[in-house]
Amino acid sequence: MNKFSIFIVSVFVLTTSAMMNSSQAQTVQNKPNIILIFLDDAGYGDLGFTGAQTPTPNIDLLAEKGAKLNQFYVAQAACSSSRAALLTGRYPNRFDFPWVLNPSSPHGLPQSIITLPEFLKSKGYSTSMFGKWHLGDHPDALPLAHGFDEYLGIPYSGDMARYNPNAERNQPDENGNPPSNPWPDIALYEGNNARIPDVLPEHQKNFTREFTDRAINVINREQTEPFFIYLAYNQPHVMLYTSDAFDGKTGLGLYSDVISEIDYSIGRVKQALKENGTDENTLIIFTSDNGPWRVFGNHAGSTGAFREEKGTSFEGGSHMFGVMNWPARIKAGSVVDEPAMTVDIYKTIASLLDENHPNDIMDGRNIMPFIENNELTSAEPFAYYFYRERMLEAMRYGDWKFYFPHTYRHVTKEGNDGIRGEYVMLTTDYALYNMSSDPGEMHNLVDEYPDIVNMLSRMGHKFESTLAENRTKPAQHQRKSKKMAGRVE
């Protein structure tokens, strides 16, 4: 082959390669990268832009340059059920998903439900998850079985460990003998394998940094496909841990130090996006799984002006901060006062890519029209359940929130420095609150608006009947051995 022929072939190869790369880049550009950041037990009032003393400049900037969702809710105010709703777009009661899984739980997400990462994978996304899973630890229940290509994290809350001083099962018996059934080891999983079979406090203090590092690794890869990252930090859920670099940094206590490290980590993620030229077309969604565990006092967050805490349907348990940042599409400084919920995230993302989402039942709706244009897609009621009693506790429609009679736990004494305080169980009768004028739920208007009460009561009963007709059982996994939960079987 002469030099001219070689030149022609070289030009052809380079041109073809450039066209292919351009085509790949265009494909990636047309689909937004998605980063879903989910905190653990963070309170509405824990951030700078919601009134906290703790400086959170990176999170504040994320909100300032995006959309603040002022009335954003979780589907159920507890770890596992909240996460199940997030990844399925359904109320967890549609598949009887437990309130909180523990190391003896056999439950997992039903394989019949196509999760958000499975849907995104079908649309050409790489899918990664780093952090707390809390949706089952059997191999068929872990993230790789539900659509994730890559996973690093823990299967349960960080306090479900044998060194938790608050767990009764970790305490000696009345004769001073060692506990017979303490919490088992918690593993740090890499995929389906236990990279660290016995996670200790010295491991947990580095988790925020390590999970962030792994997310940045995904961002830094040469991208020929859009990416979805589920960054589910296991903080600030007790027990609290922060790296040495942030220990004592704020001067406001350990809880503030933990929040400060999370804020710094989100700043690192945002900087990595900018350095790779992907920040404009990356949708970042930021919220928490439920409100703070206030019974832990100074090791818990703030509900702001809201009532009660996690584990309740009151605003302190279910009303979360919500931020959506997407420079290419969401206008900076947007403020959304329309109520929205975590079950809306799946449907919203699916609608961006394909109106025909794969699941036959979706409780969420597409909220982009009122984020972008303040256009309400449809007025839909929200339902609030509590798993242990499988009881519908409240309905929300417009400005109104209506409670059915139920019991709930109320903090009577806050703890200190990681030691739990005390609860009592209280009962509420029928109650009606106007969330626009009374977000603290202080003034019961049930006797003043009987028509509203009747309307919301009917909505609740109708929802109950439709939910019962379309219920899917959660997956049940039988353990084949007596190995400790958290270890690969």
VEXLO-896478 format. One line per 2 residues: number of its first residue (from 1); their letters; for each residue x, y, z of C-alpha. Coordinates in steps of 0.5 Angstrom, whole numbers, plus 500, padded with zeros to 3 digits. Layout:
% residues N
NUM> a> X/Y/Z ~ ...
//
This chain:
% residues 489
1> mn> 500/500/500 ~ 503/507/498
3> kf> 503/513/502 ~ 497/516/499
5> si> 493/510/500 ~ 495/510/507
7> fi> 493/517/508 ~ 486/516/505
9> vs> 485/510/510 ~ 488/514/516
11> vf> 483/520/514 ~ 477/515/513
13> vl> 479/511/520 ~ 479/518/524
15> tt> 473/521/521 ~ 469/515/522
17> sa> 472/515/529 ~ 470/522/530
19> mm> 463/521/527 ~ 462/515/532
21> ns> 464/519/538 ~ 460/525/536
23> sq> 454/520/535 ~ 456/517/542
25> aq> 457/524/545 ~ 450/527/542
27> tv> 446/521/545 ~ 449/522/552
29> qn> 448/529/551 ~ 440/528/549
31> kp> 439/524/556 ~ 441/528/562
33> ni> 445/524/567 ~ 442/523/574
35> il> 444/524/581 ~ 440/522/586
37> if> 442/524/593 ~ 438/521/599
39> ld> 440/523/606 ~ 439/518/612
41> da> 434/521/618 ~ 436/529/616
43> gy> 431/534/618 ~ 428/539/614
45> gd> 431/545/619 ~ 438/542/618
47> lg> 441/546/612 ~ 443/553/611
49> ft> 437/555/606 ~ 432/552/611
51> ga> 434/556/617 ~ 440/552/620
53> qt> 446/554/624 ~ 450/549/620
55> pt> 454/552/614 ~ 452/548/608
57> pn> 454/553/602 ~ 454/547/597
59> id> 447/545/598 ~ 445/552/599
61> ll> 448/554/592 ~ 445/547/589
63> ae> 438/550/591 ~ 439/557/589
65> kg> 441/555/582 ~ 436/550/582
67> ak> 429/549/584 ~ 427/549/592
69> ln> 421/544/593 ~ 418/547/599
71> qf> 412/542/600 ~ 416/535/599
73> yv> 414/529/602 ~ 416/522/603
75> aq> 411/516/602 ~ 413/513/609
77> aa> 417/516/615 ~ 421/510/616
79> cs> 428/508/612 ~ 426/501/609
81> ss> 419/503/606 ~ 421/510/604
83> ra> 427/507/600 ~ 422/502/597
85> al> 417/508/595 ~ 423/512/592
87> lt> 426/506/587 ~ 419/503/585
89> gr> 414/510/585 ~ 409/506/589
91> yp> 407/507/596 ~ 410/501/600
93> nr> 404/499/602 ~ 402/496/595
95> fd> 407/491/596 ~ 406/490/604
97> fp> 413/492/604 ~ 416/492/612
99> wv> 417/499/616 ~ 424/498/617
101> ln> 428/491/615 ~ 433/489/620
103> ps> 439/483/620 ~ 433/478/621
105> sp> 428/480/616 ~ 427/476/610
107> hg> 424/481/605 ~ 426/484/599
109> lp> 423/488/593 ~ 419/484/589
111> qs> 422/482/582 ~ 416/483/579
113> ii> 416/491/580 ~ 421/494/575
115> tl> 425/499/579 ~ 428/506/577
117> pe> 435/503/576 ~ 432/497/572
119> fl> 428/502/567 ~ 434/507/566
121> ks> 438/501/565 ~ 433/499/559
123> kg> 434/506/556 ~ 442/506/556
125> ys> 444/508/563 ~ 450/506/567
127> ts> 447/505/574 ~ 451/506/580
129> mf> 449/506/588 ~ 453/508/593
131> gk> 451/508/601 ~ 446/505/605
133> wh> 441/500/601 ~ 436/497/607
135> lg> 432/493/602 ~ 434/486/604
137> dh> 441/483/604 ~ 440/476/601
139> pd> 443/476/594 ~ 437/476/590
141> al> 435/483/594 ~ 441/487/594
143> pl> 442/492/589 ~ 445/488/583
145> ah> 439/484/583 ~ 435/490/582
147> gf> 438/494/576 ~ 445/497/579
149> de> 451/495/575 ~ 455/497/581
151> yl> 454/497/588 ~ 458/499/595
153> gi> 455/500/601 ~ 452/497/607
155> py> 445/493/607 ~ 442/496/614
157> sg> 443/502/618 ~ 449/504/622
159> dm> 446/503/629 ~ 444/496/627
161> ar> 451/493/630 ~ 453/490/636
163> yn> 457/496/639 ~ 450/500/639
165> pn> 449/502/646 ~ 442/503/646
167> ae> 440/496/643 ~ 437/492/648
169> rn> 439/486/645 ~ 446/488/646
171> qp> 445/489/653 ~ 447/483/658
173> de> 442/480/662 ~ 439/481/669
175> ng> 445/476/671 ~ 450/480/668
177> np> 451/475/662 ~ 453/477/655
179> ps> 447/478/651 ~ 445/472/647
181> np> 442/475/641 ~ 446/481/640
183> wp> 446/485/633 ~ 450/481/628
185> di> 456/484/624 ~ 454/489/619
187> al> 458/488/612 ~ 461/493/607
189> ye> 459/490/601 ~ 462/491/594
191> gn> 457/488/589 ~ 454/482/592
193> na> 461/480/596 ~ 463/483/603
195> ri> 469/487/602 ~ 469/488/610
197> pd> 465/483/613 ~ 465/486/620
199> vl> 464/494/619 ~ 467/497/626
201> pe> 466/505/628 ~ 473/506/625
203> hq> 470/504/618 ~ 464/508/618
205> kn> 467/514/620 ~ 470/514/613
207> ft> 464/512/609 ~ 461/519/607
209> re> 468/520/604 ~ 469/513/601
211> ft> 462/513/598 ~ 463/520/595
213> dr> 470/518/592 ~ 466/512/588
215> ai> 461/517/585 ~ 466/522/583
217> nv> 470/516/579 ~ 463/514/575
219> in> 463/522/573 ~ 470/522/571
221> re> 470/515/567 ~ 470/516/559
223> qt> 462/517/558 ~ 459/513/552
225> ep> 453/513/556 ~ 449/517/561
227> ff> 450/515/568 ~ 445/514/574
229> iy> 448/515/581 ~ 444/513/587
231> la> 448/516/593 ~ 445/514/599
233> yn> 449/517/605 ~ 448/513/611
235> qp> 449/519/615 ~ 446/523/619
237> hv> 442/517/622 ~ 445/515/629
239> ml> 450/513/630 ~ 454/519/628
241> yt> 461/518/624 ~ 465/523/621
243> sd> 472/523/618 ~ 478/526/622
245> af> 478/532/617 ~ 471/534/620
247> dg> 471/532/627 ~ 470/538/631
249> kt> 470/543/625 ~ 464/547/626
251> gl> 464/548/633 ~ 457/546/633
253> gl> 457/539/635 ~ 458/532/632
255> ys> 451/533/628 ~ 453/539/625
257> dv> 460/536/623 ~ 457/530/620
259> is> 452/535/616 ~ 458/539/614
261> ei> 462/533/611 ~ 456/532/607
263> dy> 455/539/604 ~ 463/538/603
265> si> 462/532/599 ~ 456/535/595
267> gr> 461/540/593 ~ 466/535/591
269> vk> 461/532/586 ~ 459/538/583
271> qa> 466/540/582 ~ 467/533/578
273> lk> 461/535/574 ~ 464/541/572
275> en> 471/539/571 ~ 468/534/566
277> gt> 463/538/562 ~ 457/535/565
279> de> 454/539/570 ~ 449/543/565
281> nt> 446/536/563 ~ 446/533/570
283> li> 439/533/574 ~ 441/532/581
285> if> 435/531/586 ~ 437/532/593
287> ts> 432/530/599 ~ 432/525/605
289> dn> 429/519/607 ~ 425/521/613
291> gp> 425/527/618 ~ 430/527/624
293> wr> 430/522/630 ~ 429/527/635
295> vf> 429/522/641 ~ 437/522/640
297> gn> 437/530/642 ~ 444/533/640
299> ha> 445/527/635 ~ 439/528/631
301> gs> 437/534/627 ~ 431/539/627
303> tg> 424/539/624 ~ 424/546/623
305> af> 417/549/625 ~ 414/542/624
307> re> 411/537/629 ~ 413/530/631
309> ek> 419/526/628 ~ 421/520/624
311> gt> 416/514/624 ~ 410/519/625
313> sf> 405/522/619 ~ 406/529/622
315> eg> 410/534/618 ~ 416/533/622
317> gs> 417/526/620 ~ 414/526/613
319> hm> 416/533/610 ~ 423/534/607
321> fg> 427/539/604 ~ 427/538/596
323> vm> 432/540/591 ~ 432/539/584
325> nw> 438/542/580 ~ 439/541/572
327> pa> 442/548/569 ~ 440/546/562
329> ri> 433/546/564 ~ 431/548/571
331> ka> 431/555/572 ~ 435/558/577
333> gs> 432/561/583 ~ 425/557/582
335> vv> 421/556/588 ~ 415/550/588
337> de> 410/551/593 ~ 406/545/590
339> pa> 406/539/594 ~ 410/533/591
341> mt> 413/526/594 ~ 418/521/593
343> vd> 414/517/589 ~ 413/522/584
345> iy> 421/522/582 ~ 421/515/578
347> kt> 415/518/574 ~ 418/524/573
349> ia> 425/521/570 ~ 421/516/566
351> sl> 417/522/563 ~ 423/525/561
353> ld> 425/519/557 ~ 419/515/555
355> en> 412/517/557 ~ 411/509/557
357> hp> 414/507/563 ~ 414/500/564
359> nd> 410/499/571 ~ 402/498/570
361> im> 401/501/577 ~ 405/508/579
363> dg> 403/512/584 ~ 407/518/583
365> rn> 406/523/577 ~ 410/528/573
367> im> 412/534/577 ~ 417/537/571
369> pf> 411/542/568 ~ 410/545/575
371> ie> 417/546/576 ~ 419/549/570
373> nn> 412/552/568 ~ 408/552/575
375> el> 403/548/571 ~ 399/543/575
377> ts> 399/536/572 ~ 393/534/576
379> ae> 391/535/583 ~ 392/528/586
381> pf> 391/526/594 ~ 397/524/598
383> ay> 396/518/603 ~ 400/517/609
385> yf> 401/510/612 ~ 404/507/618
387> yr> 406/500/617 ~ 406/496/623
389> er> 399/497/624 ~ 398/497/616
391> ml> 393/503/617 ~ 392/509/613
393> ea> 393/515/618 ~ 392/521/614
395> mr> 390/524/607 ~ 393/530/604
397> yg> 389/534/598 ~ 391/541/596
399> dw> 392/545/603 ~ 388/540/607
401> kf> 391/535/611 ~ 386/530/614
403> yf> 388/525/620 ~ 384/519/622
405> ph> 384/516/629 ~ 391/513/630
407> ty> 396/512/636 ~ 403/515/635
409> rh> 410/516/639 ~ 412/522/642
411> vt> 418/524/645 ~ 418/526/652
413> ke> 425/526/654 ~ 431/528/649
415> gn> 437/524/649 ~ 444/526/649
417> dg> 451/524/646 ~ 448/518/642
419> ir> 444/515/648 ~ 436/515/646
421> ge> 431/519/650 ~ 424/517/652
423> yv> 417/516/648 ~ 410/516/650
425> ml> 405/513/646 ~ 399/518/644
427> tt> 393/518/640 ~ 390/523/635
429> dy> 382/523/634 ~ 380/526/627
431> al> 384/532/625 ~ 384/537/620
433> yn> 389/542/618 ~ 390/548/613
435> ms> 398/547/611 ~ 398/553/608
437> sd> 396/557/614 ~ 398/552/620
439> pg> 404/548/617 ~ 406/546/625
441> em> 399/543/625 ~ 397/546/631
443> hn> 390/548/630 ~ 385/543/629
445> lv> 379/545/624 ~ 375/539/624
447> de> 369/542/626 ~ 369/548/622
449> yp> 370/545/615 ~ 365/538/615
451> di> 365/538/608 ~ 373/538/607
453> vn> 373/532/612 ~ 368/528/608
455> ml> 371/529/602 ~ 378/527/605
457> sr> 375/521/608 ~ 372/519/602
459> mg> 378/520/598 ~ 382/515/604
461> hk> 377/510/603 ~ 377/510/596
463> fe> 384/509/596 ~ 384/504/601
465> st> 380/500/597 ~ 384/501/590
467> la> 390/499/594 ~ 387/493/597
469> en> 385/490/590 ~ 392/492/587
471> rt> 397/489/592 ~ 403/485/591
473> kp> 407/481/596 ~ 414/483/598
475> aq> 419/478/596 ~ 421/473/601
477> hq> 428/470/602 ~ 429/464/606
479> rk> 436/463/609 ~ 440/457/608
481> sk> 444/457/614 ~ 445/461/620
483> km> 451/465/618 ~ 450/472/621
485> ag> 446/477/617 ~ 450/482/613
487> rv> 455/476/610 ~ 454/473/604
489> e> 451/466/604
//
